[in-house]
């Protein structure tokens, strides 16, 4: 070999060696199945979904949702490894089976979220199942925890986890079953003893194990969807650890992880949980347990000093490293007292603080409903009160605050929260939707100029819909939660009713509740502009109702009308139903 050839060969070898050592070749890219741009949203309002009341989630007009995917729940038992009980995929030469029961339940929610253009971030989790202990990191198998570090041993246990992630990524990037575009790997990895337990290992062993979890997830998911976003999850303990052994400081976890990702050439983002220091105390602006400062040595980072985190990420890792606030909630009780007012204040203020920060892509509230196990610990985070069996019973004041906080509606809570957020951040927060609340009043018999007899579809907890002439008969599905609305919906390209702006309808109820029943009319012009009006339904006698859209400046471009039946009090009677007829404009 000539000298120049030897020099060239040595040079190539040196370059390859350098690339390998710096990690630039550690995350090889191959052609993904999907390459569409990462979706954008109108605002940052989000909620953790999946509690069986997706219709209520949709009424709250969210743009983001998180959704838990416990891998150990979806893996089929031996008796279910057949095509009637499970779906299967072939992965690295072996067939893996996943339970249809769980997959179909997830489909039902995710399809609804996709249909309403909600950006969904999935959370990949492993909890304990007696026949799947080998999926848990070896030194944690005999420990108790909510979730566990995964067993990434390079053998069949790792392949089972990888096959599950591959199945989820393929199913939920294809919009037929819903769409998940972001994935959180694990849960609150700094508070490992409760939420990502690995057992008695050194910090370097722990972070190495987590890095392998993240990197394999990234390889698999980006092989399906090239623009997927993957997130490392941390809670609010920034420079202190909480919970004794097997807990770490959030900042040390993040910096060790980021250095590993840079070495290995992986993209990453941050899913942060900005709870208060005392997680039962709802006030954001009050002095925080453990203390907060506006410097990087702050013990904890909450919504109160969120800018410390976002500026750190921006200056150290760049604006391309995105942040989602994927879990935080505020209790409606504190030290045995009802604090629904403080909860409402905190819900609105935390959203406006997130809205003012350009590094934050979404604010996901936790949780939709109270949870009994958390209530026992003094944490009533939900927007709904619940029964002992965790069924929603009644809305809290925070429900309305959450629904309207991204609109231009004015109220004492919303106006004060906007002013406080502006004072804390020095930035103006603006509404992203318009909302007009009209009246739905009784009227006499009427004739219509523009009839809307056809094209209505059932919506919510409807068990049956039948049509006869211009009448639509609906029956309530008694298997659904009694607080889920039921009704009809019709969509339009852009209907102009500015010359005939009064919307009329006739309703007749049958066997409704022993208390009060509400009929809610919602009119949309795109997704940003909404008109609402409501009235009570009284018994089986016909009611002629009208609402006037004349003062609503978007009446020339109506894209959707919903007519919904909602329980205000009492219990639904067996066979509850309504007849809706003669719907249209004059």
VMD Tcl script that draws the C-alpha trace (Angstrom):
set ca {
  {0.00 0.00 0.00}
  {1.35 3.42 -0.92}
  {2.15 5.88 1.81}
  {-0.69 8.27 0.96}
  {-3.13 5.34 0.91}
  {-1.94 4.21 4.35}
  {-2.32 7.77 5.66}
  {-5.82 8.03 4.21}
  {-6.86 4.69 5.71}
  {-5.47 5.70 9.10}
  {-7.32 9.00 8.85}
  {-10.64 7.27 8.14}
  {-10.11 4.90 11.06}
  {-9.30 7.84 13.34}
  {-12.45 9.71 12.27}
  {-14.63 6.63 12.83}
  {-13.06 6.06 16.23}
  {-13.68 9.68 17.18}
  {-17.32 9.50 16.08}
  {-17.90 6.36 18.10}
  {-16.26 7.79 21.21}
  {-18.22 11.05 21.02}
  {-21.48 9.19 20.53}
  {-22.24 10.60 17.09}
  {-22.68 7.09 15.78}
  {-24.38 5.69 18.87}
  {-27.89 6.58 17.73}
  {-28.00 5.52 14.09}
  {-30.99 6.83 12.21}
  {-33.00 4.82 9.75}
  {-35.96 5.77 7.63}
  {-38.97 6.23 9.90}
  {-42.46 5.10 8.89}
  {-43.93 8.58 9.60}
  {-42.24 11.95 9.08}
  {-45.04 14.52 9.50}
  {-44.18 17.72 11.44}
  {-44.69 17.74 15.18}
  {-48.17 19.22 15.73}
  {-48.78 22.71 17.08}
  {-51.56 23.83 19.42}
  {-53.55 27.02 19.90}
  {-52.62 27.21 23.58}
  {-50.97 25.31 26.43}
  {-54.00 24.06 28.39}
  {-53.92 20.34 29.11}
  {-55.29 17.63 31.37}
  {-54.40 14.07 32.26}
  {-56.99 11.96 30.41}
  {-58.19 8.40 30.78}
  {-60.65 8.36 33.69}
  {-63.75 7.34 31.70}
  {-65.15 10.87 31.31}
  {-63.54 11.91 28.04}
  {-66.64 13.95 27.07}
  {-66.12 16.18 30.09}
  {-62.46 16.52 29.17}
  {-63.53 17.72 25.73}
  {-65.99 20.23 27.18}
  {-63.08 21.72 29.12}
  {-61.56 22.64 25.74}
  {-58.05 21.32 26.28}
  {-55.32 21.29 23.63}
  {-52.97 18.83 25.34}
  {-53.35 15.57 27.23}
  {-51.09 13.05 28.91}
  {-52.02 9.37 28.93}
  {-50.52 6.56 30.99}
  {-49.34 3.40 29.22}
  {-48.48 0.78 31.88}
  {-46.65 -1.78 29.76}
  {-47.29 -4.52 32.30}
  {-51.06 -4.09 31.88}
  {-51.06 -4.64 28.14}
  {-48.91 -7.78 27.93}
  {-51.05 -10.87 27.42}
  {-51.20 -13.69 29.94}
  {-50.33 -17.15 28.58}
  {-54.02 -18.02 28.21}
  {-54.57 -14.86 26.13}
  {-51.85 -15.47 23.56}
  {-54.29 -15.99 20.71}
  {-55.87 -13.80 18.04}
  {-59.28 -13.67 19.71}
  {-57.94 -12.19 22.96}
  {-54.83 -10.32 21.86}
  {-52.99 -8.50 19.13}
  {-49.52 -9.65 18.18}
  {-46.41 -8.34 16.49}
  {-43.23 -10.05 15.42}
  {-40.18 -8.34 16.90}
  {-36.58 -9.53 16.44}
  {-37.76 -12.94 15.30}
  {-40.23 -13.60 18.11}
  {-44.00 -13.06 18.42}
  {-45.35 -10.92 21.27}
  {-49.00 -10.65 22.38}
  {-50.91 -7.64 23.78}
  {-54.34 -7.70 25.40}
  {-57.21 -6.42 23.26}
  {-59.23 -5.51 26.36}
  {-56.74 -2.83 27.38}
  {-55.85 -1.75 23.85}
  {-59.50 -1.15 22.90}
  {-60.11 0.88 26.06}
  {-57.12 3.06 25.18}
  {-58.32 3.34 21.57}
  {-61.71 4.67 22.69}
  {-60.15 7.63 24.52}
  {-57.32 8.35 22.09}
  {-59.62 8.36 19.05}
  {-61.74 11.05 20.71}
  {-58.68 13.12 21.57}
  {-57.34 12.84 18.01}
  {-60.71 13.78 16.53}
  {-60.57 16.99 18.56}
  {-56.95 17.79 17.56}
  {-55.58 17.32 21.08}
  {-51.82 16.75 21.28}
  {-51.23 13.61 23.35}
  {-48.07 12.71 25.24}
  {-47.87 9.08 26.36}
  {-46.16 8.02 29.59}
  {-44.32 4.68 29.41}
  {-44.45 2.83 32.74}
  {-43.64 -0.54 34.27}
  {-45.36 -1.60 37.48}
  {-45.42 -4.92 39.27}
  {-47.23 -8.01 37.94}
  {-46.51 -11.38 39.51}
  {-45.71 -13.12 36.22}
  {-43.69 -10.19 34.84}
  {-41.25 -9.47 37.67}
  {-38.37 -10.07 35.27}
  {-39.27 -6.84 33.49}
  {-38.25 -4.95 36.66}
  {-34.65 -3.99 37.37}
  {-33.22 -6.96 39.34}
  {-32.42 -5.18 42.62}
  {-35.95 -3.70 42.86}
  {-38.04 -6.81 42.33}
  {-38.72 -7.36 46.03}
  {-39.34 -3.68 46.75}
  {-42.62 -1.76 46.89}
  {-43.12 1.21 44.59}
  {-45.62 2.82 42.27}
  {-43.43 2.20 39.20}
  {-40.03 0.66 38.54}
  {-36.85 0.95 36.53}
  {-37.04 -1.36 33.54}
  {-34.84 -4.42 33.12}
  {-32.68 -3.50 30.14}
  {-30.46 -6.59 30.33}
  {-30.19 -7.05 26.57}
  {-32.09 -10.35 26.78}
  {-35.68 -11.55 26.39}
  {-36.98 -9.30 29.20}
  {-35.70 -6.21 27.41}
  {-37.09 -7.44 24.11}
  {-40.55 -7.84 25.67}
  {-40.49 -4.20 26.77}
  {-39.15 -3.08 23.40}
  {-41.84 -5.02 21.55}
  {-44.53 -3.31 23.66}
  {-43.10 0.14 22.89}
  {-42.89 -0.71 19.20}
  {-46.52 -1.83 19.24}
  {-47.68 1.36 20.97}
  {-45.64 3.65 18.73}
  {-46.97 2.06 15.54}
  {-50.60 1.89 16.69}
  {-50.77 5.40 18.06}
  {-48.85 7.21 15.36}
  {-51.27 5.84 12.80}
  {-54.23 8.17 13.41}
  {-56.75 5.36 12.86}
  {-56.57 4.55 16.58}
  {-55.60 7.97 17.91}
  {-52.28 9.75 17.82}
  {-49.47 10.06 20.38}
  {-46.62 12.30 19.28}
  {-44.62 12.62 22.50}
  {-43.46 10.04 25.04}
  {-42.32 10.40 28.64}
  {-39.94 7.60 29.63}
  {-40.75 6.56 33.21}
  {-41.95 8.80 36.02}
  {-40.22 11.26 38.38}
  {-36.86 9.58 38.15}
  {-35.29 11.70 40.89}
  {-37.83 10.39 43.43}
  {-36.89 6.86 42.50}
  {-37.96 5.04 45.67}
  {-41.61 5.71 44.80}
  {-41.78 6.29 41.05}
  {-38.83 4.65 39.26}
  {-37.39 2.22 41.75}
  {-34.14 0.44 40.98}
  {-33.19 -0.75 44.46}
  {-29.93 -0.26 46.28}
  {-27.60 0.92 43.50}
  {-25.11 3.73 43.16}
  {-26.10 6.99 41.47}
  {-23.95 6.22 38.43}
  {-25.52 2.74 38.10}
  {-28.97 4.28 38.42}
  {-28.41 6.92 35.75}
  {-26.79 4.38 33.44}
  {-29.84 2.13 33.75}
  {-32.21 5.04 33.08}
  {-30.15 6.22 30.10}
  {-30.47 2.76 28.55}
  {-34.25 2.90 29.07}
  {-34.40 6.26 27.35}
  {-32.07 5.44 24.47}
  {-33.80 2.20 23.50}
  {-37.18 3.94 23.68}
  {-35.80 6.69 21.45}
  {-34.43 4.21 18.91}
  {-37.75 2.39 18.67}
  {-40.05 5.40 18.65}
  {-37.97 7.46 16.23}
  {-37.88 4.42 13.95}
  {-41.66 4.82 13.72}
  {-42.05 8.63 13.84}
  {-38.99 10.74 13.13}
  {-40.28 13.91 14.84}
  {-41.50 12.32 18.06}
  {-40.45 14.10 21.25}
  {-39.10 12.07 24.15}
  {-38.98 13.46 27.67}
  {-37.12 12.77 30.91}
  {-39.51 13.26 33.88}
  {-38.53 15.16 37.06}
  {-40.49 16.43 40.03}
  {-40.00 19.73 41.88}
  {-37.12 18.65 44.17}
  {-34.31 20.47 42.36}
  {-31.35 20.68 44.75}
  {-32.66 18.45 47.53}
  {-33.83 14.84 47.56}
  {-37.04 13.69 49.20}
  {-37.95 10.34 50.66}
  {-34.71 9.01 52.13}
  {-32.76 6.30 50.33}
  {-33.04 5.77 46.57}
  {-33.88 9.44 45.96}
  {-31.79 12.00 44.13}
  {-31.69 15.69 43.36}
  {-33.45 16.66 40.16}
  {-30.64 18.86 38.95}
  {-27.96 16.19 39.41}
  {-30.13 13.67 37.54}
  {-30.71 16.08 34.68}
  {-27.07 17.07 34.29}
  {-25.80 13.48 34.41}
  {-28.47 12.46 31.91}
  {-27.81 15.38 29.55}
  {-24.07 14.62 29.52}
  {-24.81 10.99 28.61}
  {-27.24 12.02 25.86}
  {-24.68 14.42 24.40}
  {-22.05 11.68 24.45}
  {-24.36 9.17 22.79}
  {-26.00 11.61 20.37}
  {-29.65 11.48 21.52}
  {-32.27 14.21 21.47}
  {-34.20 14.81 24.68}
  {-36.77 17.10 26.29}
  {-38.00 17.69 29.83}
  {-41.33 16.72 31.45}
  {-41.43 18.66 34.71}
  {-43.83 18.41 37.67}
  {-44.04 21.87 39.25}
  {-45.92 21.00 42.45}
  {-45.83 23.22 45.53}
  {-43.32 22.40 48.28}
  {-46.15 21.30 50.54}
  {-48.15 19.33 47.99}
  {-51.37 19.74 50.00}
  {-51.09 23.53 50.30}
  {-52.78 25.12 47.28}
  {-51.37 28.66 47.27}
  {-48.64 29.29 44.69}
  {-47.64 32.71 45.98}
  {-47.36 31.74 49.68}
  {-44.01 30.84 51.22}
  {-43.08 27.35 50.07}
  {-42.05 24.41 52.24}
  {-38.31 23.75 51.68}
  {-37.99 27.28 50.30}
  {-37.70 28.79 46.84}
  {-35.22 31.30 45.47}
  {-34.69 32.88 42.07}
  {-31.26 31.33 41.66}
  {-30.06 27.92 40.51}
  {-29.28 26.83 44.06}
  {-32.98 26.94 44.96}
  {-34.03 23.82 46.93}
  {-37.20 23.32 44.86}
  {-38.68 24.71 41.66}
  {-42.43 25.28 41.62}
  {-44.65 27.48 39.49}
  {-43.58 30.33 41.79}
  {-39.99 30.29 40.50}
  {-40.50 28.42 37.22}
  {-38.30 30.90 35.37}
  {-35.23 29.49 37.15}
  {-35.78 26.16 35.39}
  {-36.74 27.49 31.98}
  {-33.86 29.98 31.80}
  {-31.43 27.24 32.87}
  {-32.65 24.92 30.10}
  {-32.65 27.73 27.52}
  {-29.15 28.99 28.32}
  {-27.48 25.60 28.86}
  {-29.24 23.31 26.36}
  {-30.89 25.70 23.91}
  {-34.43 26.57 22.91}
  {-34.70 23.32 20.93}
  {-34.90 21.43 24.24}
  {-38.58 21.75 25.01}
  {-40.35 21.69 28.38}
  {-43.79 20.37 29.18}
  {-45.31 20.81 32.63}
  {-46.79 17.34 32.52}
  {-48.16 17.01 36.07}
  {-49.10 19.48 38.79}
  {-52.23 19.96 40.85}
  {-53.61 22.00 43.74}
  {-55.73 20.69 46.60}
  {-59.21 21.99 47.38}
  {-58.69 21.05 51.05}
  {-55.87 21.94 53.43}
  {-55.39 20.94 57.05}
  {-59.00 19.78 57.25}
  {-60.42 22.98 55.76}
  {-62.18 23.49 52.45}
  {-60.02 25.69 50.22}
  {-61.90 25.64 46.92}
  {-61.19 29.33 46.41}
  {-57.44 28.89 46.80}
  {-57.55 25.91 44.45}
  {-59.35 27.97 41.80}
  {-56.83 30.81 42.19}
  {-53.91 28.37 41.82}
  {-55.36 26.62 38.77}
  {-55.73 29.90 36.88}
  {-52.44 31.46 38.04}
  {-50.37 28.37 37.24}
  {-51.81 28.27 33.72}
  {-51.08 31.95 33.11}
  {-47.51 31.56 34.41}
  {-46.99 28.70 31.93}
  {-48.62 30.72 29.16}
  {-46.16 33.58 29.73}
  {-43.06 31.37 29.38}
  {-41.93 30.68 25.78}
  {-39.89 27.63 26.83}
  {-43.03 25.82 28.04}
  {-45.11 23.99 25.43}
  {-47.93 22.73 27.63}
  {-49.42 22.89 31.12}
  {-51.12 19.61 32.00}
  {-53.26 19.72 35.13}
  {-53.43 16.77 37.53}
  {-56.04 15.63 38.00}
  {-59.44 15.66 36.36}
  {-61.13 13.86 39.29}
  {-60.25 13.55 42.95}
  {-58.67 10.23 43.86}
  {-59.58 8.54 47.13}
  {-56.05 7.35 47.93}
  {-54.74 10.91 47.56}
  {-57.64 12.43 49.50}
  {-56.67 10.26 52.46}
  {-53.27 11.97 52.36}
  {-54.93 15.40 52.23}
  {-54.55 15.99 48.48}
  {-57.83 16.74 46.71}
  {-56.43 17.84 43.36}
  {-59.44 17.07 41.16}
  {-61.78 19.45 39.37}
  {-64.53 17.02 40.43}
  {-65.52 15.60 43.80}
  {-65.82 11.82 43.82}
  {-67.59 9.06 45.70}
  {-65.81 6.39 47.76}
  {-65.56 4.34 44.55}
  {-63.86 7.23 42.71}
  {-66.91 8.08 40.58}
  {-67.39 11.77 39.77}
  {-70.22 13.30 41.79}
  {-70.10 17.11 41.54}
  {-67.98 19.82 39.95}
  {-65.81 22.07 42.08}
  {-65.53 25.84 41.40}
  {-62.14 25.10 39.83}
  {-63.90 23.20 37.03}
  {-65.41 26.41 35.63}
  {-62.16 28.30 36.18}
  {-60.27 25.64 34.23}
  {-62.86 25.64 31.43}
  {-62.82 29.38 30.87}
  {-59.26 30.41 31.83}
  {-58.02 30.40 28.21}
  {-60.92 32.60 27.05}
  {-61.62 36.33 27.13}
  {-64.29 35.96 29.82}
  {-63.88 38.19 32.83}
  {-64.34 37.06 36.44}
  {-62.85 37.95 39.82}
  {-60.66 34.81 39.87}
  {-59.48 35.04 36.26}
  {-58.82 38.77 36.30}
  {-56.81 38.59 39.53}
  {-54.80 35.61 38.26}
  {-53.95 37.45 35.05}
  {-52.74 40.50 37.00}
  {-50.66 38.35 39.37}
  {-49.04 36.42 36.52}
  {-48.19 39.66 34.77}
  {-46.67 41.04 37.97}
  {-44.59 37.89 38.55}
  {-43.31 37.53 34.98}
  {-43.44 41.06 33.58}
  {-45.26 39.62 30.56}
  {-48.81 40.10 29.28}
  {-50.97 36.98 29.06}
  {-53.68 37.02 26.42}
  {-56.74 34.88 25.81}
  {-56.47 32.34 23.02}
  {-60.22 31.81 22.58}
  {-63.29 34.03 22.61}
  {-66.31 32.96 24.66}
  {-69.78 34.49 24.63}
  {-72.39 33.30 27.11}
  {-75.90 33.93 25.87}
  {-79.35 33.00 27.19}
  {-81.63 30.15 26.15}
  {-85.19 31.25 26.82}
  {-88.73 29.98 26.29}
  {-90.68 31.14 23.26}
  {-93.90 30.40 21.43}
  {-94.37 28.21 18.37}
  {-92.14 29.25 15.49}
  {-91.36 28.80 11.81}
  {-87.80 28.41 10.57}
  {-85.96 30.12 7.75}
  {-83.00 27.70 7.82}
  {-83.86 24.14 8.94}
  {-81.18 21.82 10.36}
  {-83.08 18.54 10.29}
  {-80.40 16.23 8.85}
  {-76.80 15.35 9.59}
  {-76.95 15.22 13.40}
  {-74.80 12.58 15.08}
  {-74.88 11.26 18.64}
  {-72.38 12.62 21.13}
  {-71.40 11.46 24.59}
  {-73.31 8.91 26.70}
  {-75.98 8.05 24.12}
  {-77.18 4.44 23.95}
  {-79.51 4.95 20.97}
  {-80.49 7.60 18.42}
  {-83.56 7.29 16.19}
  {-85.07 9.67 13.67}
  {-88.67 10.16 12.60}
  {-89.40 13.04 10.27}
  {-87.77 16.07 11.85}
  {-87.55 14.51 15.32}
  {-84.48 12.96 16.95}
  {-85.01 10.63 19.92}
  {-82.06 10.00 22.23}
  {-81.69 7.52 25.07}
  {-79.05 7.81 27.77}
  {-76.51 5.01 28.20}
  {-77.00 3.89 31.83}
  {-73.58 2.20 31.91}
  {-71.77 5.57 31.67}
  {-71.00 7.91 34.55}
  {-74.11 9.93 35.34}
  {-72.20 13.21 34.89}
  {-71.18 12.53 31.28}
  {-73.23 14.64 28.90}
  {-75.26 13.12 26.07}
  {-76.68 14.78 23.00}
  {-76.15 15.52 19.31}
  {-73.67 17.37 17.11}
  {-73.68 18.69 13.56}
  {-70.72 20.11 11.63}
  {-70.61 22.66 8.81}
  {-67.98 24.06 6.46}
  {-68.80 27.66 7.39}
  {-72.51 28.40 7.83}
  {-73.52 32.06 7.75}
  {-76.56 32.91 9.92}
  {-75.90 36.62 10.38}
  {-79.13 37.43 8.53}
  {-81.18 34.97 10.65}
  {-79.24 34.75 13.94}
  {-81.87 33.26 16.29}
  {-81.40 29.52 16.92}
  {-84.62 27.66 17.79}
  {-85.26 24.13 19.02}
  {-88.00 22.11 20.65}
  {-87.22 19.62 23.42}
  {-89.31 17.08 25.28}
  {-87.78 15.12 28.14}
  {-88.79 11.68 29.35}
  {-87.87 10.07 32.68}
  {-85.04 12.45 33.37}
  {-83.62 13.08 36.84}
  {-85.24 13.47 40.22}
  {-83.47 16.82 40.40}
  {-82.44 19.30 37.70}
  {-81.47 18.65 34.08}
  {-79.69 21.21 31.90}
  {-79.83 21.58 28.12}
  {-76.64 23.23 26.85}
  {-76.27 24.67 23.34}
  {-72.70 25.23 22.13}
  {-72.01 26.96 18.80}
  {-68.48 27.03 17.35}
  {-66.78 29.13 14.70}
  {-63.61 27.12 14.29}
  {-62.00 26.02 17.53}
  {-61.18 29.49 18.85}
  {-64.65 31.04 19.07}
  {-67.48 29.57 21.15}
  {-71.01 30.64 22.06}
  {-72.87 28.93 24.92}
  {-76.41 29.13 26.26}
  {-78.35 26.84 28.61}
  {-81.77 26.23 30.14}
  {-83.40 23.69 32.44}
  {-85.54 20.92 30.97}
  {-88.85 20.38 32.76}
  {-90.53 16.96 32.51}
  {-92.19 15.55 29.41}
  {-93.97 18.69 28.25}
  {-92.65 20.30 25.06}
  {-90.47 23.35 25.53}
  {-89.89 25.82 22.72}
  {-86.49 27.47 23.20}
  {-84.53 30.20 21.44}
  {-81.10 31.81 21.76}
  {-80.08 34.92 19.84}
  {-76.60 35.00 18.25}
  {-77.04 38.52 16.90}
  {-74.41 39.95 19.23}
  {-71.90 37.19 18.42}
  {-69.55 38.50 15.75}
  {-68.64 35.01 14.49}
  {-72.15 34.00 13.37}
  {-71.07 34.23 9.72}
  {-68.71 31.24 10.01}
  {-70.34 28.53 12.15}
  {-68.53 25.18 11.93}
  {-70.23 23.10 14.64}
  {-73.34 23.03 16.85}
  {-73.75 20.80 19.90}
  {-76.98 20.26 21.84}
  {-76.14 18.52 25.12}
  {-78.12 17.08 28.02}
  {-76.42 17.35 31.42}
  {-77.33 16.36 34.96}
  {-77.33 19.23 37.43}
  {-78.68 17.31 40.43}
  {-80.60 14.15 41.33}
  {-80.28 10.76 39.67}
  {-81.18 9.69 36.15}
  {-84.30 7.54 36.01}
  {-84.32 4.26 34.13}
  {-84.93 4.87 30.43}
  {-84.07 8.58 30.53}
  {-84.37 10.17 27.11}
  {-85.20 13.31 25.16}
  {-86.83 14.21 21.86}
  {-85.28 17.11 19.94}
  {-87.07 18.56 16.93}
  {-87.57 21.55 14.67}
  {-83.97 22.75 15.05}
  {-82.86 25.71 12.95}
  {-82.51 29.47 12.49}
  {-84.86 32.37 11.86}
}
mol new
graphics top color blue
foreach p $ca { graphics top sphere $p radius 0.5 }
foreach p [lrange $ca 0 end-1] q [lrange $ca 1 end] { graphics top cylinder $p $q radius 0.2 }
display resetview
